[in-house]
Amino acid sequence: MNYLRRRLSDSTFISNLPNGYMTDLQRPEQAQPPPPASTTPAKSPTAGPTPPATSPAPERKPQTSQSTGAGFFSSITNVVKQTAASAGLVEQTQVTTPKKFKILLVIDEPQQEWAKLFRGKKVHGDYDIKVEQAEFNEINVVAQANGTCNVNMQVLRNGTKVMRSFKPDFVLIRQHAFSMTQNEDFRNLIIGLQYGGVQTINSLESIYNLCDKPWAFAQLINTHRKLGAEKFPLIEQTFYPNYKEMVSMPSFPVVVKIGHAHSGIGKVKVDNHSKFQDIASVVALTQTYTTTEPLIDSKYDIRIQKIGTDYKAYMRTSISGNWKTNTGSAMLEQVAMTDRYKLWVDTCAEIFGGLAICAVKAIHGKDGRDYITEVVGSSMPLVGEHQAEDRQLIADMVLAEMNQSAEKEANTPQRPTTIQPSQGAGQKGEIVGEPTKNGAGRPPQGAQGFLSQRPAPKLTLKFPAEDAKEKTHKDFHS
């Protein structure tokens, strides 16, 4: 027995077993029937009445040996089960305990602890919220056509690698899904979540569309044409699909944005033609698109954010003197939310089917004019003194969406496995069938699945029979 305990304590022993071997480890133990209290020997035709035997010794010996053998093998099975459970190879809780929680996957940096914001919260009054947090480079997605989506996560927590596999019920994405840096393109994971039908804030369609800033800027151009330059002052921009088209010289100085440039990365100030040609040669190595914008002598930057129905506006002024106000030292202060700012962010929130969380960035030049530069989705960074409040607002929005989804699932009727015809068969949208002996309906032979969309016409069919009579087929429905 000690040898078996030592041998089975090794998790690799069980994991290396062939398929189908020791499959009864996850099978619940069946209760054995109790042994009979007494046994009565067979009656002899000549023998008289015999008193009931209480405990004959000869009959007890086989039962004792059988129970001893069963107990021996039962102890071996218990040892194997305990070893498999401790190694994580057998999850007995999933078999016996129903799922009473909803899994929320938050894609964000580890220093932002979202689990605290959902502690004690419930979905639909019955389900707890289990938060799984990881970054894009720590997860993998496998989706199937039937709507199932499994996320494999490998995170490092306190020096220990944690590996989990789960099916998320909701996803909150707080990171950029695409960057020009190496190994920072996670658009395939967005496709996998969309393939599995996972719900998110914002929609996965909008997150994927915002992965290319020129594509999002094209939506702002349409808004600029509708509202006009006075209400929606959009900055002028030129798009080059590749370096070969960078032959037309813009008005200098300009800002060249290489590919999906964000957070000051991939943005270069160009003052003359020779530097512009040098940048074109660098773009040839990246094999991507570029955009150019006129360099605005800015007084400060403007940032208007919208989280649900909450609006905030901020002004950022560079202290270090760098032309990139988001690089180096800068002073950030909250300003009043005007109707002009609200119009900007509300209009931008309508693109790609609607953005529940978004922010609009603009530049206020020294000439007194404003220039809208871009729009950011749910991955926008939180700034200012109200970051904790903004995170709580996002958590409340996620909880409201999860409750709404749970109510829809509860109110959605399940698809019936069988279709019973009602009275008045033959009406619009009903399946016409012939009554059977037991009263149930069945569709006519050769016309299963046909729906009657209008009253059935009376058709006359001529058959080349001997009597050449006209036969009418009244039950045919097209």
C-alpha positions in Angstrom: 0.0 0.0 0.0 2.8 2.4 0.8 4.4 1.7 -2.6 1.1 2.5 -4.3 0.8 5.8 -2.4 4.3 6.8 -3.5 3.7 5.7 -7.1 0.4 7.5 -7.4 1.5 10.7 -5.7 3.5 11.5 -8.9 1.1 13.5 -11.1 2.9 12.5 -14.3 2.0 8.8 -13.6 -1.7 9.6 -14.0 -1.3 12.2 -16.8 0.7 9.7 -18.9 -1.9 6.9 -18.7 -3.4 6.0 -22.1 -7.0 7.1 -22.9 -9.6 4.9 -21.4 -7.4 3.6 -18.6 -8.7 4.0 -15.0 -11.8 5.8 -16.4 -13.7 5.0 -13.2 -11.8 7.7 -11.2 -14.5 10.2 -12.0 -17.4 7.8 -11.6 -19.3 8.1 -8.3 -19.1 5.2 -6.1 -22.2 3.0 -6.0 -23.5 2.1 -2.6 -23.2 -1.7 -2.0 -26.3 -3.5 -0.7 -26.1 -4.5 2.9 -25.5 -8.2 3.6 -28.5 -10.2 4.6 -29.2 -10.5 8.3 -29.8 -14.2 8.2 -29.8 -17.1 5.8 -32.2 -20.1 5.8 -31.0 -23.4 4.5 -33.1 -25.3 2.0 -36.0 -27.4 3.4 -35.7 -31.1 3.1 -39.0 -32.9 2.3 -38.5 -35.4 5.1 -37.1 -33.0 7.7 -39.5 -31.4 10.2 -39.8 -27.7 11.0 -36.5 -26.1 11.9 -36.0 -23.0 14.0 -34.7 -19.9 12.3 -30.9 -19.8 12.2 -29.5 -16.7 13.9 -25.8 -16.6 12.9 -24.4 -19.7 11.4 -20.7 -19.6 11.3 -20.2 -21.4 7.9 -22.2 -18.8 5.9 -20.3 -15.8 7.4 -16.9 -16.8 6.2 -17.4 -16.1 2.5 -19.0 -12.8 3.2 -16.2 -11.7 5.4 -13.6 -12.5 2.8 -15.6 -10.7 0.1 -15.9 -7.6 2.2 -12.2 -7.7 3.0 -11.3 -7.9 -0.7 -13.8 -5.1 -1.5 -12.3 -2.9 1.2 -8.8 -3.5 0.0 -9.6 -2.5 -3.6 -11.8 0.4 -2.4 -8.8 1.8 -0.4 -6.7 1.7 -3.6 -9.3 3.5 -5.6 -9.6 6.2 -2.9 -5.9 6.7 -2.9 -5.9 7.1 -6.7 -8.9 9.6 -6.5 -7.2 11.7 -3.9 -4.0 11.8 -5.8 -5.7 12.8 -9.1 -7.7 15.5 -7.3 -4.7 17.0 -5.7 -2.9 17.0 -9.1 -5.8 18.9 -10.6 -6.5 16.1 -13.1 -10.0 15.4 -11.8 -12.4 18.2 -11.2 -15.2 16.6 -9.1 -16.9 19.9 -8.3 -18.0 20.4 -11.9 -19.8 17.2 -11.8 -21.7 17.7 -8.6 -22.0 21.5 -8.2 -23.9 23.6 -10.7 -22.4 26.8 -12.0 -23.6 29.7 -9.9 -21.4 32.5 -11.2 -20.7 34.5 -14.3 -17.1 34.9 -15.6 -16.0 38.4 -16.5 -12.7 38.7 -18.4 -11.0 42.0 -18.0 -8.1 42.7 -20.4 -6.0 45.3 -18.6 -2.7 45.9 -16.9 -2.2 44.0 -13.6 -1.8 47.1 -11.5 -5.5 47.9 -12.1 -7.4 45.5 -9.8 -10.9 45.2 -11.2 -11.9 42.3 -9.0 -12.3 44.7 -6.0 -14.9 46.7 -7.9 -17.1 43.6 -8.5 -16.7 42.0 -5.1 -20.2 41.3 -3.6 -22.0 42.1 -6.8 -24.5 39.7 -8.3 -25.9 39.2 -11.8 -29.7 38.8 -12.0 -29.7 38.3 -8.2 -28.5 34.8 -8.4 -25.0 34.7 -10.0 -21.8 35.9 -8.4 -19.2 37.6 -10.7 -15.8 35.9 -11.0 -13.3 38.3 -12.5 -10.4 36.9 -14.6 -7.9 39.6 -15.5 -5.0 39.4 -17.9 -3.3 41.2 -20.7 -3.6 40.5 -24.4 -0.2 38.7 -24.5 -1.3 36.4 -21.7 -4.4 34.9 -23.3 -5.4 32.7 -26.2 -8.8 32.2 -27.7 -10.4 29.1 -29.3 -13.9 29.6 -30.7 -16.3 27.2 -32.4 -19.1 27.8 -34.9 -21.7 26.7 -32.3 -21.0 29.8 -30.3 -18.6 28.4 -27.6 -15.5 30.4 -26.8 -12.7 29.1 -24.5 -10.0 31.4 -23.2 -6.7 29.9 -22.2 -4.8 32.2 -19.8 -1.2 32.1 -18.5 -0.4 34.8 -16.0 2.4 35.4 -13.6 1.2 36.3 -10.1 3.7 36.8 -7.3 6.3 34.8 -9.1 4.0 31.9 -9.7 2.6 31.0 -13.1 -1.1 30.5 -13.1 -2.8 28.7 -15.9 -6.6 28.6 -16.4 -9.1 27.7 -19.1 -12.6 29.1 -19.0 -15.5 30.4 -21.0 -16.1 34.1 -20.5 -19.7 35.4 -20.2 -18.6 39.0 -20.7 -15.4 40.8 -21.7 -14.1 44.3 -20.8 -11.2 45.4 -23.0 -9.0 48.2 -21.6 -6.0 47.7 -23.8 -5.1 48.6 -27.3 -5.6 45.6 -29.5 -3.1 46.7 -32.2 0.2 48.4 -32.1 3.1 48.8 -34.6 5.6 47.5 -32.1 6.7 43.9 -32.4 4.3 41.2 -31.2 1.6 43.7 -30.4 -1.0 42.8 -32.9 -3.9 41.1 -31.1 -6.6 41.5 -33.7 -6.8 37.7 -34.1 -8.0 37.6 -30.5 -10.7 40.1 -31.2 -11.8 38.0 -34.2 -11.9 34.9 -31.9 -14.1 36.7 -29.3 -16.4 37.9 -32.1 -16.5 34.3 -33.5 -17.6 33.0 -30.2 -20.3 35.6 -29.7 -18.9 37.1 -26.5 -20.5 40.3 -25.3 -18.3 43.3 -24.6 -18.2 47.1 -23.9 -17.7 48.6 -26.5 -18.8 46.2 -29.3 -16.1 44.0 -30.7 -16.9 45.4 -34.2 -16.0 48.9 -33.0 -12.8 47.7 -31.2 -11.6 46.0 -34.4 -12.5 49.0 -36.6 -10.5 51.3 -34.2 -7.4 49.2 -34.7 -6.6 51.4 -37.8 -6.7 55.1 -37.0 -7.0 56.2 -40.7 -10.1 54.0 -40.9 -11.6 55.7 -37.8 -10.5 59.1 -39.2 -12.5 58.4 -42.3 -15.6 58.2 -40.2 -14.8 61.6 -38.7 -14.5 63.0 -42.2 -18.1 62.0 -42.9 -19.2 63.7 -39.7 -17.2 66.8 -40.7 -19.0 67.0 -44.0 -22.4 66.7 -42.3 -21.9 69.2 -39.5 -19.5 71.6 -41.2 -16.2 73.0 -40.1 -17.7 75.4 -37.6 -19.4 72.7 -35.5 -16.9 69.9 -36.1 -13.5 71.4 -36.8 -11.5 68.4 -38.1 -7.8 68.7 -38.8 -6.6 68.3 -42.4 -5.0 65.0 -43.1 -3.4 63.2 -46.1 -3.3 59.4 -46.4 -0.5 57.5 -48.2 -1.2 53.8 -48.6 2.6 53.1 -49.0 5.9 54.8 -49.4 5.8 54.8 -53.2 3.0 57.5 -53.1 5.0 59.8 -50.8 6.2 61.9 -53.7 3.8 64.8 -53.5 5.3 67.3 -51.0 2.9 68.7 -48.4 3.1 72.2 -46.9 5.8 72.2 -44.2 6.2 71.8 -41.3 4.1 68.6 -41.0 3.6 65.7 -38.6 4.1 62.3 -40.2 2.3 59.4 -38.4 3.6 56.0 -39.4 1.0 53.3 -39.4 -1.1 52.9 -36.3 0.8 55.5 -34.3 -0.4 56.3 -30.8 0.8 57.7 -27.5 3.5 59.7 -29.2 5.1 56.6 -30.8 5.6 56.7 -34.5 5.0 60.4 -34.9 7.8 62.5 -36.5 8.0 66.3 -37.2 9.3 67.1 -40.6 10.4 70.6 -41.5 11.6 70.3 -45.2 11.6 68.1 -48.3 14.8 66.3 -47.6 13.6 65.0 -44.2 10.3 64.0 -45.8 12.2 61.8 -48.3 14.2 60.3 -45.4 11.0 59.4 -43.6 9.6 57.9 -46.8 12.6 55.5 -46.9 11.9 54.5 -43.3 8.3 53.9 -44.2 9.5 51.5 -46.9 11.0 49.3 -44.3 7.8 49.2 -42.2 5.7 48.3 -45.2 2.6 50.2 -43.9 0.6 53.3 -44.6 1.3 56.8 -43.3 -0.7 60.0 -42.7 0.5 63.6 -42.6 -1.0 66.5 -40.7 0.0 70.2 -40.5 2.0 71.0 -37.4 -0.3 73.1 -35.2 1.4 75.6 -32.9 -0.7 74.4 -29.9 -1.5 76.3 -26.8 -2.9 73.2 -25.1 -4.5 69.9 -25.8 -8.2 69.1 -25.2 -9.6 65.7 -24.2 -13.3 65.0 -23.8 -14.3 61.6 -22.4 -17.7 60.0 -22.2 -18.5 57.0 -20.0 -22.1 56.2 -20.3 -23.9 59.4 -19.4 -20.9 60.9 -17.6 -18.9 63.6 -19.3 -15.5 65.1 -18.4 -13.2 67.6 -20.2 -9.5 68.1 -19.6 -6.9 70.6 -20.7 -3.2 69.5 -20.9 -0.5 72.1 -21.3 3.1 71.1 -22.0 5.7 72.3 -19.5 8.9 70.8 -21.1 8.3 72.7 -24.4 8.1 69.5 -26.5 5.8 69.7 -29.5 4.3 66.4 -28.3 2.2 67.5 -25.3 1.9 63.9 -24.2 5.7 63.5 -24.0 7.7 65.0 -21.2 6.2 67.1 -18.4 2.7 68.5 -18.8 0.1 70.1 -16.5 -3.4 68.5 -16.6 -6.5 70.3 -15.3 -10.2 69.7 -15.6 -12.3 72.3 -17.4 -16.0 73.0 -17.8 -18.0 70.8 -20.1 -19.4 73.0 -22.8 -22.2 72.2 -25.3 -19.5 72.4 -28.1 -17.4 69.7 -26.4 -20.5 67.6 -25.8 -21.5 67.8 -29.4 -18.1 66.5 -30.4 -18.1 63.5 -28.2 -21.7 62.6 -28.7 -21.2 62.7 -32.5 -18.1 60.5 -32.3 -19.9 58.1 -30.0 -22.3 57.2 -32.9 -19.6 55.7 -35.2 -19.3 51.9 -35.7 -22.7 51.2 -34.2 -22.2 53.2 -31.0 -19.4 53.7 -28.4 -20.5 53.5 -24.8 -16.9 54.5 -23.7 -15.0 56.9 -25.8 -12.8 60.0 -25.8 -12.2 62.7 -28.4 -8.8 64.4 -28.7 -8.3 67.9 -30.1 -5.7 70.7 -30.2 -6.3 74.3 -29.3 -3.9 76.4 -31.3 -2.4 79.7 -30.5 -4.5 81.1 -33.3 -7.6 80.5 -31.1 -8.9 77.6 -33.3 -9.7 74.0 -32.4 -8.6 71.0 -34.4 -10.1 67.5 -33.7 -7.4 64.8 -34.3 -8.8 61.4 -33.3 -11.3 59.3 -31.3 -10.4 56.6 -28.9 -12.6 53.7 -27.7 -12.9 51.6 -24.5 -9.1 51.3 -24.3 -8.7 55.0 -23.5 -6.5 55.7 -20.5 -8.1 57.4 -17.5 -6.5 60.7 -16.5 -7.0 63.3 -13.8 -8.0 63.1 -10.2 -11.2 61.1 -10.8 -9.7 57.9 -12.1 -11.2 55.8 -9.3 -14.6 57.3 -10.0 -14.3 56.6 -13.7 -13.3 53.0 -13.1 -16.4 52.6 -10.9 -18.6 54.1 -13.6 -17.2 51.5 -16.1 -17.8 48.7 -13.6 -21.4 49.8 -13.1 -21.9 49.8 -16.9 -20.5 46.3 -17.2 -22.8 45.1 -14.3 -25.8 46.7 -16.0 -25.0 45.0 -19.3 -24.5 41.7 -17.7 -27.8 41.9 -15.9 -29.5 42.9 -19.2 -28.0 39.9 -20.9 -29.0 37.6 -18.1 -32.6 38.8 -18.3 -32.7 38.3 -22.1 -31.4 34.7 -21.6 -34.1 34.1 -18.9 -36.9 35.5 -21.0 -35.8 33.9 -24.3 -38.1 30.8 -24.9 -36.3 27.6 -25.8 -36.8 26.2 -29.3 -39.4 23.4 -29.2 -38.1 20.0 -30.2 -41.4 19.0 -31.9 -44.0 21.1 -33.7 -47.6 20.4 -33.0 -50.2 21.8 -35.5 -52.9 24.0 -34.1 -56.5 24.4 -35.2 -57.1 26.1 -38.4 -54.1 24.6 -40.1 -53.3 26.1 -43.5 -53.1 29.7 -42.2 -50.1 31.9 -42.8 -46.8 30.6 -41.3 -48.2 27.2 -40.1 -47.2 23.8 -41.1 -50.0 21.9 -42.8 -50.2 18.2 -42.0 -52.5 15.3 -42.1 -54.2 14.1 -38.8 -53.1 10.8 -37.6 -55.0 8.3 -35.4 -54.0 9.8 -32.1 -54.9 13.3 -33.2 -51.3 14.6 -33.7 -50.4 16.2 -37.0 -47.8 15.1 -39.5 -46.7 16.8 -42.7 -47.8 15.2 -45.9 -45.3 12.9 -47.6 -42.9 14.6 -50.0 -43.8 18.0 -48.6 -42.2 18.1 -45.2 -41.0 21.6 -44.1 -43.2 23.5 -46.6 -44.9 26.5 -45.1 -48.2 27.8 -46.2 -47.7 31.5 -46.9 -51.1 32.1 -48.7 -54.3 30.2 -49.2 -53.7 27.0 -51.2 -54.7 27.3 -54.8 -56.9 24.7 -56.4 -54.9 23.0 -59.1 -56.2 20.7 -61.8 -53.9 18.0 -63.0 -54.5 15.9 -66.1 -53.3 12.3 -66.1 -53.1 10.3 -69.3 -55.2 7.5 -67.8 -57.7 5.3 -69.7 -60.7 7.1 -68.4 -59.0 10.5 -69.1 -60.7 12.0 -66.1 -59.6 15.2 -64.4 -58.2 14.7 -61.0 -58.0 17.5 -58.5 -55.2 17.6 -55.9 -56.6 19.9 -53.2 -53.9 19.2 -50.6 -50.9 20.4 -52.6 -49.3 23.6 -51.3 -46.5 25.5 -53.0 
